Amino acid sequence: MKTRKAAAKRFKKATANGKILRSIRNHGHFLSKMGNKAHKLAGTTYVDDANFDAVNKLVPALGAKKKRTKFLKRVAEAMKQQNANA
């Protein structure tokens, strides 16, 4: 599957926890008046869970995998047991 180049410019990196980093609009200049920490953090956030699958399809080269929390794993196991018992 090909990577969409427009999306590849907007979503640069996937974290080890399975989140995709994206840039925030209007944070491209006037960064010199900020401190180092604020400058580093300004303009980046994570892709929302609702849009994760769509972004992951657009940029498959990121290799982002949605991590499941322990709670969701327990719920999935309970559902499997209920289906097996029914």
C-alpha positions as CSV (number, residue, x, y, z in Angstrom):
1,M,0.0,0.0,0.0
2,K,1.3,3.4,-0.9
3,T,1.9,6.2,1.5
4,R,0.0,9.4,0.9
5,K,2.7,12.0,0.7
6,A,0.5,14.9,2.0
7,A,-0.3,12.9,5.1
8,A,3.4,11.8,5.5
9,K,4.3,15.5,5.8
10,R,1.8,16.0,8.6
11,F,2.3,12.8,10.6
12,K,6.0,12.3,11.2
13,K,6.5,9.7,13.9
14,A,4.9,6.9,15.9
15,T,5.7,6.4,19.6
16,A,6.5,3.1,21.3
17,N,3.1,3.3,23.0
18,G,1.3,3.2,19.7
19,K,0.4,6.9,19.4
20,I,1.0,9.0,16.3
21,L,2.5,12.5,16.6
22,R,1.0,15.3,14.7
23,S,1.6,19.0,14.4
24,I,-0.7,21.7,15.6
25,R,-1.7,24.5,13.3
26,N,-0.5,28.0,13.8
27,H,2.6,27.0,15.8
28,G,5.2,27.5,13.1
29,H,6.7,30.9,14.0
30,F,7.2,33.3,16.9
31,L,8.9,30.5,18.8
32,S,11.9,32.6,19.8
33,K,10.0,34.3,22.6
34,M,9.3,30.9,24.2
35,G,11.5,29.1,26.6
36,N,13.3,25.9,25.5
37,K,10.8,23.5,27.1
38,A,7.8,25.4,25.7
39,H,9.4,25.7,22.3
40,K,10.0,21.9,22.2
41,L,6.4,21.1,23.3
42,A,4.7,23.8,21.2
43,G,3.1,22.5,18.1
44,T,3.0,18.7,18.7
45,T,0.2,16.5,20.0
46,Y,-1.2,13.0,19.4
47,V,-3.7,11.9,16.9
48,D,-7.1,11.2,18.5
49,D,-8.2,7.6,18.9
50,A,-11.2,8.3,16.6
51,N,-8.9,9.2,13.8
52,F,-6.1,6.7,14.5
53,D,-7.2,4.0,12.0
54,A,-7.7,6.5,9.2
55,V,-4.3,8.1,9.7
56,N,-2.6,4.7,10.0
57,K,-4.1,3.7,6.6
58,L,-2.8,7.0,5.0
59,V,0.8,6.5,6.3
60,P,1.4,2.7,6.7
61,A,5.2,3.3,6.8
62,L,4.8,4.6,10.4
63,G,4.0,1.1,11.6
64,A,1.9,2.5,14.4
65,K,0.0,-0.2,16.4
66,K,-2.8,0.7,18.7
67,K,-1.9,-0.5,22.2
68,R,-4.6,-2.0,24.3
69,T,-4.8,-1.2,28.0
70,K,-5.0,-3.9,30.6
71,F,-8.7,-3.0,31.2
72,L,-9.6,-3.5,27.6
73,K,-7.7,-6.8,27.5
74,R,-9.6,-8.1,30.5
75,V,-12.9,-7.0,28.9
76,A,-12.0,-8.8,25.7
77,E,-11.1,-12.0,27.6
78,A,-14.4,-11.9,29.5
79,M,-16.3,-11.5,26.3
80,K,-14.5,-14.5,24.8
81,Q,-15.4,-16.6,27.8
82,Q,-19.0,-15.5,27.7
83,N,-19.2,-16.5,24.0
84,A,-17.5,-19.8,24.7
85,N,-20.0,-20.6,27.5
86,A,-23.1,-19.6,25.5
